[in-house]
Amino acid sequence: MGLVKIDDQLHEDVRRASSVMCRSINAQAEFWIKIGRLAEANPTLTFNDIVRTQIEAAGDRHVPAAAA
């Protein structure tokens, strides 16, 4: 595990989002990094498509309609 230096404003954005999403600051940053990486690799997919494929890859084939 390593440290990543980020802008203070970005850190504040991550902190606020982590509070709303009930994630730790690190977990929120990891989520954004993962989604961003997947979005760059799959530019035709929407955010919902990316989340759905990740849920399915985790083994949950019963994705709720709201998440799809």
mmCIF file of the N, C-alpha and C atoms, coordinates in Angstrom:
data_MODEL
# 
_entry.id   MODEL 
# 
loop_
_atom_site.group_PDB 
_atom_site.id 
_atom_site.type_symbol 
_atom_site.label_atom_id 
_atom_site.label_alt_id 
_atom_site.label_comp_id 
_atom_site.label_asym_id 
_atom_site.label_entity_id 
_atom_site.label_seq_id 
_atom_site.pdbx_PDB_ins_code 
_atom_site.Cartn_x 
_atom_site.Cartn_y 
_atom_site.Cartn_z 
_atom_site.occupancy 
_atom_site.B_iso_or_equiv 
_atom_site.pdbx_formal_charge 
_atom_site.auth_seq_id 
_atom_site.auth_comp_id 
_atom_site.auth_asym_id 
_atom_site.auth_atom_id 
_atom_site.pdbx_PDB_model_num 
ATOM 1   N N  . MET A 1 1  ? 0.851   -1.165  0.000   1.00 0.00 ? 1  MET A N  1 
ATOM 2   C CA . MET A 1 1  ? 0.000   0.000   0.000   1.00 0.00 ? 1  MET A CA 1 
ATOM 3   C C  . MET A 1 1  ? 0.896   1.228   0.000   1.00 0.00 ? 1  MET A C  1 
ATOM 4   N N  . GLY A 1 2  ? 0.512   2.215   -0.771  1.00 0.00 ? 2  GLY A N  1 
ATOM 5   C CA . GLY A 1 2  ? 1.293   3.429   -0.840  1.00 0.00 ? 2  GLY A CA 1 
ATOM 6   C C  . GLY A 1 2  ? 0.436   4.653   -0.575  1.00 0.00 ? 2  GLY A C  1 
ATOM 7   N N  . LEU A 1 3  ? 1.091   5.767   -0.430  1.00 0.00 ? 3  LEU A N  1 
ATOM 8   C CA . LEU A 1 3  ? 0.396   7.030   -0.236  1.00 0.00 ? 3  LEU A CA 1 
ATOM 9   C C  . LEU A 1 3  ? 0.250   7.734   -1.574  1.00 0.00 ? 3  LEU A C  1 
ATOM 10  N N  . VAL A 1 4  ? -0.864  8.418   -1.730  1.00 0.00 ? 4  VAL A N  1 
ATOM 11  C CA . VAL A 1 4  ? -1.106  9.201   -2.938  1.00 0.00 ? 4  VAL A CA 1 
ATOM 12  C C  . VAL A 1 4  ? -1.367  10.634  -2.506  1.00 0.00 ? 4  VAL A C  1 
ATOM 13  N N  . LYS A 1 5  ? -0.606  11.569  -3.034  1.00 0.00 ? 5  LYS A N  1 
ATOM 14  C CA . LYS A 1 5  ? -0.814  12.972  -2.700  1.00 0.00 ? 5  LYS A CA 1 
ATOM 15  C C  . LYS A 1 5  ? -1.855  13.534  -3.655  1.00 0.00 ? 5  LYS A C  1 
ATOM 16  N N  . ILE A 1 6  ? -2.926  14.095  -3.079  1.00 0.00 ? 6  ILE A N  1 
ATOM 17  C CA . ILE A 1 6  ? -3.977  14.701  -3.895  1.00 0.00 ? 6  ILE A CA 1 
ATOM 18  C C  . ILE A 1 6  ? -4.221  16.128  -3.417  1.00 0.00 ? 6  ILE A C  1 
ATOM 19  N N  . ASP A 1 7  ? -4.823  16.901  -4.273  1.00 0.00 ? 7  ASP A N  1 
ATOM 20  C CA . ASP A 1 7  ? -5.180  18.279  -3.992  1.00 0.00 ? 7  ASP A CA 1 
ATOM 21  C C  . ASP A 1 7  ? -6.101  18.354  -2.767  1.00 0.00 ? 7  ASP A C  1 
ATOM 22  N N  . ASP A 1 8  ? -5.954  19.389  -1.964  1.00 0.00 ? 8  ASP A N  1 
ATOM 23  C CA . ASP A 1 8  ? -6.779  19.539  -0.761  1.00 0.00 ? 8  ASP A CA 1 
ATOM 24  C C  . ASP A 1 8  ? -8.269  19.575  -1.085  1.00 0.00 ? 8  ASP A C  1 
ATOM 25  N N  . GLN A 1 9  ? -8.649  20.250  -2.176  1.00 0.00 ? 9  GLN A N  1 
ATOM 26  C CA . GLN A 1 9  ? -10.067 20.330  -2.534  1.00 0.00 ? 9  GLN A CA 1 
ATOM 27  C C  . GLN A 1 9  ? -10.608 18.961  -2.933  1.00 0.00 ? 9  GLN A C  1 
ATOM 28  N N  . LEU A 1 10 ? -9.822  18.183  -3.661  1.00 0.00 ? 10 LEU A N  1 
ATOM 29  C CA . LEU A 1 10 ? -10.253 16.831  -4.021  1.00 0.00 ? 10 LEU A CA 1 
ATOM 30  C C  . LEU A 1 10 ? -10.420 15.978  -2.762  1.00 0.00 ? 10 LEU A C  1 
ATOM 31  N N  . HIS A 1 11 ? -9.512  16.124  -1.816  1.00 0.00 ? 11 HIS A N  1 
ATOM 32  C CA . HIS A 1 11 ? -9.632  15.382  -0.560  1.00 0.00 ? 11 HIS A CA 1 
ATOM 33  C C  . HIS A 1 11 ? -10.920 15.764  0.163   1.00 0.00 ? 11 HIS A C  1 
ATOM 34  N N  . GLU A 1 12 ? -11.250 17.043  0.167   1.00 0.00 ? 12 GLU A N  1 
ATOM 35  C CA . GLU A 1 12 ? -12.489 17.492  0.800   1.00 0.00 ? 12 GLU A CA 1 
ATOM 36  C C  . GLU A 1 12 ? -13.702 16.914  0.073   1.00 0.00 ? 12 GLU A C  1 
ATOM 37  N N  . ASP A 1 13 ? -13.653 16.869  -1.257  1.00 0.00 ? 13 ASP A N  1 
ATOM 38  C CA . ASP A 1 13 ? -14.743 16.268  -2.040  1.00 0.00 ? 13 ASP A CA 1 
ATOM 39  C C  . ASP A 1 13 ? -14.909 14.788  -1.692  1.00 0.00 ? 13 ASP A C  1 
ATOM 40  N N  . VAL A 1 14 ? -13.789 14.081  -1.570  1.00 0.00 ? 14 VAL A N  1 
ATOM 41  C CA . VAL A 1 14 ? -13.836 12.661  -1.204  1.00 0.00 ? 14 VAL A CA 1 
ATOM 42  C C  . VAL A 1 14 ? -14.410 12.500  0.201   1.00 0.00 ? 14 VAL A C  1 
ATOM 43  N N  . ARG A 1 15 ? -13.990 13.367  1.115   1.00 0.00 ? 15 ARG A N  1 
ATOM 44  C CA . ARG A 1 15 ? -14.484 13.298  2.494   1.00 0.00 ? 15 ARG A CA 1 
ATOM 45  C C  . ARG A 1 15 ? -16.000 13.492  2.537   1.00 0.00 ? 15 ARG A C  1 
ATOM 46  N N  . ARG A 1 16 ? -16.500 14.501  1.814   1.00 0.00 ? 16 ARG A N  1 
ATOM 47  C CA . ARG A 1 16 ? -17.948 14.748  1.800   1.00 0.00 ? 16 ARG A CA 1 
ATOM 48  C C  . ARG A 1 16 ? -18.698 13.577  1.182   1.00 0.00 ? 16 ARG A C  1 
ATOM 49  N N  . ALA A 1 17 ? -18.223 13.095  0.048   1.00 0.00 ? 17 ALA A N  1 
ATOM 50  C CA . ALA A 1 17 ? -18.886 11.970  -0.625  1.00 0.00 ? 17 ALA A CA 1 
ATOM 51  C C  . ALA A 1 17 ? -18.854 10.723  0.249   1.00 0.00 ? 17 ALA A C  1 
ATOM 52  N N  . SER A 1 18 ? -17.753 10.503  0.944   1.00 0.00 ? 18 SER A N  1 
ATOM 53  C CA . SER A 1 18 ? -17.654 9.306   1.788   1.00 0.00 ? 18 SER A CA 1 
ATOM 54  C C  . SER A 1 18 ? -18.679 9.347   2.910   1.00 0.00 ? 18 SER A C  1 
ATOM 55  N N  . SER A 1 19 ? -18.951 10.526  3.425   1.00 0.00 ? 19 SER A N  1 
ATOM 56  C CA . SER A 1 19 ? -19.948 10.674  4.484   1.00 0.00 ? 19 SER A CA 1 
ATOM 57  C C  . SER A 1 19 ? -21.344 10.348  3.961   1.00 0.00 ? 19 SER A C  1 
ATOM 58  N N  . VAL A 1 20 ? -21.667 10.849  2.788   1.00 0.00 ? 20 VAL A N  1 
ATOM 59  C CA . VAL A 1 20 ? -22.984 10.606  2.187   1.00 0.00 ? 20 VAL A CA 1 
ATOM 60  C C  . VAL A 1 20 ? -23.158 9.134   1.822   1.00 0.00 ? 20 VAL A C  1 
ATOM 61  N N  . MET A 1 21 ? -22.105 8.519   1.305   1.00 0.00 ? 21 MET A N  1 
ATOM 62  C CA . MET A 1 21 ? -22.187 7.140   0.821   1.00 0.00 ? 21 MET A CA 1 
ATOM 63  C C  . MET A 1 21 ? -21.877 6.101   1.906   1.00 0.00 ? 21 MET A C  1 
ATOM 64  N N  . CYS A 1 22 ? -21.647 6.561   3.135   1.00 0.00 ? 22 CYS A N  1 
ATOM 65  C CA . CYS A 1 22 ? -21.344 5.661   4.265   1.00 0.00 ? 22 CYS A CA 1 
ATOM 66  C C  . CYS A 1 22 ? -20.136 4.766   3.974   1.00 0.00 ? 22 CYS A C  1 
ATOM 67  N N  . ARG A 1 23 ? -19.107 5.385   3.413   1.00 0.00 ? 23 ARG A N  1 
ATOM 68  C CA . ARG A 1 23 ? -17.841 4.696   3.151   1.00 0.00 ? 23 ARG A CA 1 
ATOM 69  C C  . ARG A 1 23 ? -16.744 5.441   3.892   1.00 0.00 ? 23 ARG A C  1 
ATOM 70  N N  . SER A 1 24 ? -15.647 4.759   4.126   1.00 0.00 ? 24 SER A N  1 
ATOM 71  C CA . SER A 1 24 ? -14.478 5.465   4.653   1.00 0.00 ? 24 SER A CA 1 
ATOM 72  C C  . SER A 1 24 ? -13.935 6.362   3.539   1.00 0.00 ? 24 SER A C  1 
ATOM 73  N N  . ILE A 1 25 ? -13.106 7.319   3.919   1.00 0.00 ? 25 ILE A N  1 
ATOM 74  C CA . ILE A 1 25 ? -12.503 8.191   2.906   1.00 0.00 ? 25 ILE A CA 1 
ATOM 75  C C  . ILE A 1 25 ? -11.699 7.353   1.920   1.00 0.00 ? 25 ILE A C  1 
ATOM 76  N N  . ASN A 1 26 ? -10.928 6.391   2.426   1.00 0.00 ? 26 ASN A N  1 
ATOM 77  C CA . ASN A 1 26 ? -10.138 5.533   1.536   1.00 0.00 ? 26 ASN A CA 1 
ATOM 78  C C  . ASN A 1 26 ? -11.028 4.711   0.618   1.00 0.00 ? 26 ASN A C  1 
ATOM 79  N N  . ALA A 1 27 ? -12.114 4.147   1.160   1.00 0.00 ? 27 ALA A N  1 
ATOM 80  C CA . ALA A 1 27 ? -13.013 3.333   0.336   1.00 0.00 ? 27 ALA A CA 1 
ATOM 81  C C  . ALA A 1 27 ? -13.669 4.179   -0.751  1.00 0.00 ? 27 ALA A C  1 
ATOM 82  N N  . GLN A 1 28 ? -14.023 5.432   -0.431  1.00 0.00 ? 28 GLN A N  1 
ATOM 83  C CA . GLN A 1 28 ? -14.629 6.307   -1.441  1.00 0.00 ? 28 GLN A CA 1 
ATOM 84  C C  . GLN A 1 28 ? -13.624 6.622   -2.541  1.00 0.00 ? 28 GLN A C  1 
ATOM 85  N N  . ALA A 1 29 ? -12.395 6.938   -2.154  1.00 0.00 ? 29 ALA A N  1 
ATOM 86  C CA . ALA A 1 29 ? -11.358 7.220   -3.149  1.00 0.00 ? 29 ALA A CA 1 
ATOM 87  C C  . ALA A 1 29 ? -11.103 5.995   -4.021  1.00 0.00 ? 29 ALA A C  1 
ATOM 88  N N  . GLU A 1 30 ? -11.034 4.815   -3.412  1.00 0.00 ? 30 GLU A N  1 
ATOM 89  C CA . GLU A 1 30 ? -10.839 3.579   -4.184  1.00 0.00 ? 30 GLU A CA 1 
ATOM 90  C C  . GLU A 1 30 ? -11.991 3.356   -5.157  1.00 0.00 ? 30 GLU A C  1 
ATOM 91  N N  . PHE A 1 31 ? -13.221 3.628   -4.716  1.00 0.00 ? 31 PHE A N  1 
ATOM 92  C CA . PHE A 1 31 ? -14.390 3.471   -5.582  1.00 0.00 ? 31 PHE A CA 1 
ATOM 93  C C  . PHE A 1 31 ? -14.274 4.398   -6.788  1.00 0.00 ? 31 PHE A C  1 
ATOM 94  N N  . TRP A 1 32 ? -13.979 5.672   -6.546  1.00 0.00 ? 32 TRP A N  1 
ATOM 95  C CA . TRP A 1 32 ? -13.852 6.621   -7.647  1.00 0.00 ? 32 TRP A CA 1 
ATOM 96  C C  . TRP A 1 32 ? -12.720 6.226   -8.595  1.00 0.00 ? 32 TRP A C  1 
ATOM 97  N N  . ILE A 1 33 ? -11.606 5.777   -8.054  1.00 0.00 ? 33 ILE A N  1 
ATOM 98  C CA . ILE A 1 33 ? -10.481 5.358   -8.895  1.00 0.00 ? 33 ILE A CA 1 
ATOM 99  C C  . ILE A 1 33 ? -10.879 4.161   -9.752  1.00 0.00 ? 33 ILE A C  1 
ATOM 100 N N  . LYS A 1 34 ? -11.525 3.184   -9.142  1.00 0.00 ? 34 LYS A N  1 
ATOM 101 C CA . LYS A 1 34 ? -11.932 1.980   -9.878  1.00 0.00 ? 34 LYS A CA 1 
ATOM 102 C C  . LYS A 1 34 ? -12.935 2.319   -10.978 1.00 0.00 ? 34 LYS A C  1 
ATOM 103 N N  . ILE A 1 35 ? -13.952 3.112   -10.647 1.00 0.00 ? 35 ILE A N  1 
ATOM 104 C CA . ILE A 1 35 ? -14.963 3.487   -11.637 1.00 0.00 ? 35 ILE A CA 1 
ATOM 105 C C  . ILE A 1 35 ? -14.327 4.310   -12.752 1.00 0.00 ? 35 ILE A C  1 
ATOM 106 N N  . GLY A 1 36 ? -13.453 5.225   -12.403 1.00 0.00 ? 36 GLY A N  1 
ATOM 107 C CA . GLY A 1 36 ? -12.767 6.038   -13.413 1.00 0.00 ? 36 GLY A CA 1 
ATOM 108 C C  . GLY A 1 36 ? -11.912 5.200   -14.346 1.00 0.00 ? 36 GLY A C  1 
ATOM 109 N N  . ARG A 1 37 ? -11.194 4.245   -13.781 1.00 0.00 ? 37 ARG A N  1 
ATOM 110 C CA . ARG A 1 37 ? -10.355 3.354   -14.596 1.00 0.00 ? 37 ARG A CA 1 
ATOM 111 C C  . ARG A 1 37 ? -11.218 2.540   -15.548 1.00 0.00 ? 37 ARG A C  1 
ATOM 112 N N  . LEU A 1 38 ? -12.335 2.003   -15.033 1.00 0.00 ? 38 LEU A N  1 
ATOM 113 C CA . LEU A 1 38 ? -13.237 1.217   -15.876 1.00 0.00 ? 38 LEU A CA 1 
ATOM 114 C C  . LEU A 1 38 ? -13.904 2.084   -16.942 1.00 0.00 ? 38 LEU A C  1 
ATOM 115 N N  . ALA A 1 39 ? -14.235 3.324   -16.601 1.00 0.00 ? 39 ALA A N  1 
ATOM 116 C CA . ALA A 1 39 ? -14.848 4.237   -17.572 1.00 0.00 ? 39 ALA A CA 1 
ATOM 117 C C  . ALA A 1 39 ? -13.870 4.570   -18.697 1.00 0.00 ? 39 ALA A C  1 
ATOM 118 N N  . GLU A 1 40 ? -12.614 4.774   -18.371 1.00 0.00 ? 40 GLU A N  1 
ATOM 119 C CA . GLU A 1 40 ? -11.608 5.036   -19.408 1.00 0.00 ? 40 GLU A CA 1 
ATOM 120 C C  . GLU A 1 40 ? -11.418 3.827   -20.315 1.00 0.00 ? 40 GLU A C  1 
ATOM 121 N N  . ALA A 1 41 ? -11.448 2.645   -19.741 1.00 0.00 ? 41 ALA A N  1 
ATOM 122 C CA . ALA A 1 41 ? -11.254 1.420   -20.519 1.00 0.00 ? 41 ALA A CA 1 
ATOM 123 C C  . ALA A 1 41 ? -12.489 1.046   -21.332 1.00 0.00 ? 41 ALA A C  1 
ATOM 124 N N  . ASN A 1 42 ? -13.654 1.549   -20.934 1.00 0.00 ? 42 ASN A N  1 
ATOM 125 C CA . ASN A 1 42 ? -14.929 1.207   -21.586 1.00 0.00 ? 42 ASN A CA 1 
ATOM 126 C C  . ASN A 1 42 ? -15.740 2.477   -21.830 1.00 0.00 ? 42 ASN A C  1 
ATOM 127 N N  . PRO A 1 43 ? -15.294 3.338   -22.738 1.00 0.00 ? 43 PRO A N  1 
ATOM 128 C CA . PRO A 1 43 ? -15.929 4.651   -22.896 1.00 0.00 ? 43 PRO A CA 1 
ATOM 129 C C  . PRO A 1 43 ? -17.382 4.622   -23.369 1.00 0.00 ? 43 PRO A C  1 
ATOM 130 N N  . THR A 1 44 ? -17.850 3.509   -23.867 1.00 0.00 ? 44 THR A N  1 
ATOM 131 C CA . THR A 1 44 ? -19.239 3.449   -24.323 1.00 0.00 ? 44 THR A CA 1 
ATOM 132 C C  . THR A 1 44 ? -20.205 3.059   -23.214 1.00 0.00 ? 44 THR A C  1 
ATOM 133 N N  . LEU A 1 45 ? -19.688 2.629   -22.061 1.00 0.00 ? 45 LEU A N  1 
ATOM 134 C CA . LEU A 1 45 ? -20.555 2.231   -20.955 1.00 0.00 ? 45 LEU A CA 1 
ATOM 135 C C  . LEU A 1 45 ? -20.938 3.434   -20.100 1.00 0.00 ? 45 LEU A C  1 
ATOM 136 N N  . THR A 1 46 ? -22.182 3.431   -19.617 1.00 0.00 ? 46 THR A N  1 
ATOM 137 C CA . THR A 1 46 ? -22.614 4.450   -18.666 1.00 0.00 ? 46 THR A CA 1 
ATOM 138 C C  . THR A 1 46 ? -22.158 4.052   -17.265 1.00 0.00 ? 46 THR A C  1 
ATOM 139 N N  . PHE A 1 47 ? -22.289 4.984   -16.338 1.00 0.00 ? 47 PHE A N  1 
ATOM 140 C CA . PHE A 1 47 ? -21.980 4.677   -14.941 1.00 0.00 ? 47 PHE A CA 1 
ATOM 141 C C  . PHE A 1 47 ? -22.802 3.485   -14.470 1.00 0.00 ? 47 PHE A C  1 
ATOM 142 N N  . ASN A 1 48 ? -24.106 3.485   -14.772 1.00 0.00 ? 48 ASN A N  1 
ATOM 143 C CA . ASN A 1 48 ? -24.973 2.378   -14.347 1.00 0.00 ? 48 ASN A CA 1 
ATOM 144 C C  . ASN A 1 48 ? -24.537 1.056   -14.966 1.00 0.00 ? 48 ASN A C  1 
ATOM 145 N N  . ASP A 1 49 ? -24.105 1.084   -16.233 1.00 0.00 ? 49 ASP A N  1 
ATOM 146 C CA . ASP A 1 49 ? -23.608 -0.135  -16.878 1.00 0.00 ? 49 ASP A CA 1 
ATOM 147 C C  . ASP A 1 49 ? -22.376 -0.664  -16.141 1.00 0.00 ? 49 ASP A C  1 
ATOM 148 N N  . ILE A 1 50 ? -21.483 0.235   -15.793 1.00 0.00 ? 50 ILE A N  1 
ATOM 149 C CA . ILE A 1 50 ? -20.258 -0.166  -15.097 1.00 0.00 ? 50 ILE A CA 1 
ATOM 150 C C  . ILE A 1 50 ? -20.591 -0.772  -13.741 1.00 0.00 ? 50 ILE A C  1 
ATOM 151 N N  . VAL A 1 51 ? -21.467 -0.122  -12.992 1.00 0.00 ? 51 VAL A N  1 
ATOM 152 C CA . VAL A 1 51 ? -21.850 -0.644  -11.675 1.00 0.00 ? 51 VAL A CA 1 
ATOM 153 C C  . VAL A 1 51 ? -22.524 -2.001  -11.820 1.00 0.00 ? 51 VAL A C  1 
ATOM 154 N N  . ARG A 1 52 ? -23.412 -2.131  -12.798 1.00 0.00 ? 52 ARG A N  1 
ATOM 155 C CA . ARG A 1 52 ? -24.108 -3.405  -13.004 1.00 0.00 ? 52 ARG A CA 1 
ATOM 156 C C  . ARG A 1 52 ? -23.118 -4.520  -13.324 1.00 0.00 ? 52 ARG A C  1 
ATOM 157 N N  . THR A 1 53 ? -22.151 -4.261  -14.199 1.00 0.00 ? 53 THR A N  1 
ATOM 158 C CA . THR A 1 53 ? -21.180 -5.306  -14.544 1.00 0.00 ? 53 THR A CA 1 
ATOM 159 C C  . THR A 1 53 ? -20.326 -5.684  -13.338 1.00 0.00 ? 53 THR A C  1 
ATOM 160 N N  . GLN A 1 54 ? -20.022 -4.715  -12.477 1.00 0.00 ? 54 GLN A N  1 
ATOM 161 C CA . GLN A 1 54 ? -19.238 -5.011  -11.277 1.00 0.00 ? 54 GLN A CA 1 
ATOM 162 C C  . GLN A 1 54 ? -20.039 -5.840  -10.279 1.00 0.00 ? 54 GLN A C  1 
ATOM 163 N N  . ILE A 1 55 ? -21.326 -5.539  -10.144 1.00 0.00 ? 55 ILE A N  1 
ATOM 164 C CA . ILE A 1 55 ? -22.191 -6.328  -9.257  1.00 0.00 ? 55 ILE A CA 1 
ATOM 165 C C  . ILE A 1 55 ? -22.300 -7.752  -9.783  1.00 0.00 ? 55 ILE A C  1 
ATOM 166 N N  . GLU A 1 56 ? -22.495 -7.883  -11.094 1.00 0.00 ? 56 GLU A N  1 
ATOM 167 C CA . GLU A 1 56 ? -22.592 -9.220  -11.692 1.00 0.00 ? 56 GLU A CA 1 
ATOM 168 C C  . GLU A 1 56 ? -21.275 -9.978  -11.543 1.00 0.00 ? 56 GLU A C  1 
ATOM 169 N N  . ALA A 1 57 ? -20.153 -9.289  -11.728 1.00 0.00 ? 57 ALA A N  1 
ATOM 170 C CA . ALA A 1 57 ? -18.844 -9.935  -11.595 1.00 0.00 ? 57 ALA A CA 1 
ATOM 171 C C  . ALA A 1 57 ? -18.603 -10.412 -10.165 1.00 0.00 ? 57 ALA A C  1 
ATOM 172 N N  . ALA A 1 58 ? -19.229 -9.743  -9.211  1.00 0.00 ? 58 ALA A N  1 
ATOM 173 C CA . ALA A 1 58 ? -19.096 -10.145 -7.812  1.00 0.00 ? 58 ALA A CA 1 
ATOM 174 C C  . ALA A 1 58 ? -19.975 -11.343 -7.485  1.00 0.00 ? 58 ALA A C  1 
ATOM 175 N N  . GLY A 1 59 ? -20.785 -11.775 -8.457  1.00 0.00 ? 59 GLY A N  1 
ATOM 176 C CA . GLY A 1 59 ? -21.576 -12.980 -8.265  1.00 0.00 ? 59 GLY A CA 1 
ATOM 177 C C  . GLY A 1 59 ? -23.036 -12.752 -7.959  1.00 0.00 ? 59 GLY A C  1 
ATOM 178 N N  . ASP A 1 60 ? -23.488 -11.503 -7.937  1.00 0.00 ? 60 ASP A N  1 
ATOM 179 C CA . ASP A 1 60 ? -24.901 -11.216 -7.662  1.00 0.00 ? 60 ASP A CA 1 
ATOM 180 C C  . ASP A 1 60 ? -25.621 -11.043 -8.992  1.00 0.00 ? 60 ASP A C  1 
ATOM 181 N N  . ARG A 1 61 ? -26.315 -12.074 -9.414  1.00 0.00 ? 61 ARG A N  1 
ATOM 182 C CA . ARG A 1 61 ? -27.029 -12.044 -10.699 1.00 0.00 ? 61 ARG A CA 1 
ATOM 183 C C  . ARG A 1 61 ? -28.400 -11.389 -10.585 1.00 0.00 ? 61 ARG A C  1 
ATOM 184 N N  . HIS A 1 62 ? -28.822 -11.058 -9.382  1.00 0.00 ? 62 HIS A N  1 
ATOM 185 C CA . HIS A 1 62 ? -30.143 -10.461 -9.168  1.00 0.00 ? 62 HIS A CA 1 
ATOM 186 C C  . HIS A 1 62 ? -29.977 -8.979  -8.866  1.00 0.00 ? 62 HIS A C  1 
ATOM 187 N N  . VAL A 1 63 ? -29.565 -8.233  -9.886  1.00 0.00 ? 63 VAL A N  1 
ATOM 188 C CA . VAL A 1 63 ? -29.343 -6.805  -9.728  1.00 0.00 ? 63 VAL A CA 1 
ATOM 189 C C  . VAL A 1 63 ? -30.695 -6.103  -9.710  1.00 0.00 ? 63 VAL A C  1 
ATOM 190 N N  . PRO A 1 64 ? -30.988 -5.309  -8.679  1.00 0.00 ? 64 PRO A N  1 
ATOM 191 C CA . PRO A 1 64 ? -32.265 -4.596  -8.646  1.00 0.00 ? 64 PRO A CA 1 
ATOM 192 C C  . PRO A 1 64 ? -32.395 -3.644  -9.826  1.00 0.00 ? 64 PRO A C  1 
ATOM 193 N N  . ALA A 1 65 ? -33.620 -3.429  -10.288 1.00 0.00 ? 65 ALA A N  1 
ATOM 194 C CA . ALA A 1 65 ? -33.869 -2.562  -11.439 1.00 0.00 ? 65 ALA A CA 1 
ATOM 195 C C  . ALA A 1 65 ? -33.317 -1.163  -11.205 1.00 0.00 ? 65 ALA A C  1 
ATOM 196 N N  . ALA A 1 66 ? -33.398 -0.651  -9.985  1.00 0.00 ? 66 ALA A N  1 
ATOM 197 C CA . ALA A 1 66 ? -32.897 0.687   -9.683  1.00 0.00 ? 66 ALA A CA 1 
ATOM 198 C C  . ALA A 1 66 ? -31.389 0.780   -9.876  1.00 0.00 ? 66 ALA A C  1 
ATOM 199 N N  . ALA A 1 67 ? -30.674 -0.319  -9.683  1.00 0.00 ? 67 ALA A N  1 
ATOM 200 C CA . ALA A 1 67 ? -29.219 -0.324  -9.859  1.00 0.00 ? 67 ALA A CA 1 
ATOM 201 C C  . ALA A 1 67 ? -28.848 -0.557  -11.308 1.00 0.00 ? 67 ALA A C  1 
ATOM 202 N N  . ALA A 1 68 ? -29.795 -0.994  -12.109 1.00 0.00 ? 68 ALA A N  1 
ATOM 203 C CA . ALA A 1 68 ? -29.519 -1.301  -13.510 1.00 0.00 ? 68 ALA A CA 1 
ATOM 204 C C  . ALA A 1 68 ? -29.761 -0.122  -14.403 1.00 0.00 ? 68 ALA A C  1 
# 
